[in-house]
C-alpha cells in the first residue's frame, strides 16, 4: 500500500487503525464521563433551586447586613 509515496505493509496499516480506534474510544469515554458529571452538577443545582435553598441563603445574608 502506497501512502505519500512510501510503501507501507498491510500489518502496519491495520495496527495504526487499531491504535486509532482505541484512542478514539478512550476519548469518547472521557467525554461521556465529563458530560455525565456536568449533567449531575446541573441536576443538583436545579434541585437546590426547586427547594429554594438559594433564596433562603439570600434572605439569611440580607438579615445579617
KEKE-3310 file (N, C-alpha, C; in steps of 0.2 Angstrom, whole numbers, plus 5000, padded with zeros to 4 digits):
npx = (5004:5003:5007:5008:5019:5027:5030:5019:5017:5004:5001:5005:4997:4984:4988:4990:4977:4970:4975:4972:4958:4957:4962:4952:4941:4944:4944:4931:4925:4930:4924:4911:4910:4914:4903:4892:4896:4894:4880:4875:4879:4872:4859:4859:4860:4848:4839:4842:4838:4824:4820:4822:4834:4843:4837:4833:4846:4850:4841:4844:4857:4854:4848:4858:4865)
npy = (4994:5011:5026:5043:5041:5032:5015:5005:4992:4980:4975:4986:4996:4991:4989:5003:5007:5000:5006:5019:5018:5013:5024:5034:5028:5029:5043:5046:5039:5047:5059:5057:5054:5066:5074:5067:5071:5085:5085:5079:5089:5100:5095:5094:5107:5112:5105:5111:5124:5122:5118:5130:5134:5144:5156:5156:5157:5169:5177:5175:5180:5194:5197:5198:5209)
npz = (5000:4995:5003:5002:4994:5000:5004:5013:5024:5025:5038:5046:5043:5048:5061:5065:5062:5072:5084:5082:5083:5097:5104:5100:5106:5119:5121:5118:5129:5139:5136:5138:5152:5157:5152:5159:5172:5171:5169:5180:5190:5186:5188:5202:5205:5200:5208:5220:5218:5216:5229:5235:5241:5238:5238:5252:5257:5253:5259:5272:5273:5270:5281:5291:5287)
capx = (5000:5007:5004:5013:5025:5030:5026:5018:5015:4997:5000:5006:4990:4980:4990:4988:4970:4968:4978:4967:4951:4957:4962:4946:4936:4946:4942:4924:4923:4931:4920:4905:4911:4913:4896:4888:4897:4891:4873:4873:4880:4866:4853:4859:4858:4841:4836:4843:4834:4817:4820:4823:4839:4847:4833:4834:4853:4850:4837:4848:4863:4852:4846:4864:4868)
capy = (5000:5017:5032:5048:5039:5027:5008:5003:4985:4980:4975:4992:5000:4988:4991:5010:5008:4998:5011:5025:5016:5013:5031:5037:5025:5032:5050:5046:5038:5053:5065:5055:5055:5074:5076:5065:5075:5091:5084:5078:5095:5105:5092:5096:5115:5113:5103:5116:5129:5120:5118:5137:5135:5150:5161:5156:5159:5177:5181:5174:5185:5200:5199:5200:5215)
capz = (5000:4995:5006:5001:4991:5004:5004:5020:5024:5027:5045:5049:5042:5052:5068:5065:5063:5079:5089:5081:5086:5104:5106:5099:5111:5126:5121:5119:5136:5144:5135:5141:5159:5158:5151:5164:5178:5171:5169:5188:5193:5184:5191:5209:5205:5199:5214:5226:5216:5217:5236:5237:5245:5236:5241:5259:5259:5251:5265:5278:5272:5270:5288:5294:5284)
cpx = (5005:5004:5010:5019:5029:5026:5025:5015:5008:4996:5001:5000:4985:4981:4988:4981:4967:4970:4973:4960:4951:4958:4956:4941:4938:4944:4935:4922:4924:4926:4913:4905:4910:4906:4891:4889:4894:4883:4871:4874:4874:4860:4853:4857:4851:4837:4836:4838:4826:4816:4821:4828:4843:4843:4833:4841:4853:4846:4841:4854:4860:4850:4852:4867:4864)
cpy = (5006:5023:5037:5046:5034:5020:5006:4996:4985:4979:4981:4997:4997:4990:4999:5011:5006:5003:5017:5023:5016:5020:5035:5035:5028:5039:5050:5044:5043:5058:5063:5055:5062:5076:5073:5069:5082:5091:5083:5085:5100:5102:5094:5103:5116:5111:5108:5122:5128:5120:5125:5138:5141:5156:5162:5159:5167:5180:5180:5179:5192:5202:5201:5206:5221)
cpz = (5000:4998:5006:4998:4994:5004:5011:5019:5027:5035:5049:5048:5047:5059:5069:5066:5070:5084:5088:5084:5094:5107:5106:5104:5118:5126:5121:5126:5140:5143:5138:5148:5161:5157:5156:5171:5177:5171:5177:5191:5192:5187:5198:5210:5205:5205:5219:5224:5218:5225:5239:5242:5244:5239:5249:5261:5258:5257:5271:5278:5272:5277:5292:5293:5286)
residu = (UNK:UNK:UNK:UNK:UNK:UNK:UNK:UNK:UNK:UNK:UNK:UNK:UNK:UNK:UNK:UNK:UNK:UNK:UNK:UNK:UNK:UNK:UNK:UNK:UNK:UNK:UNK:UNK:UNK:UNK:UNK:UNK:UNK:UNK:UNK:UNK:UNK:UNK:UNK:UNK:UNK:UNK:UNK:UNK:UNK:UNK:UNK:UNK:UNK:UNK:UNK:UNK:UNK:UNK:UNK:UNK:UNK:UNK:UNK:UNK:UNK:UNK:UNK:UNK:UNK)
# end
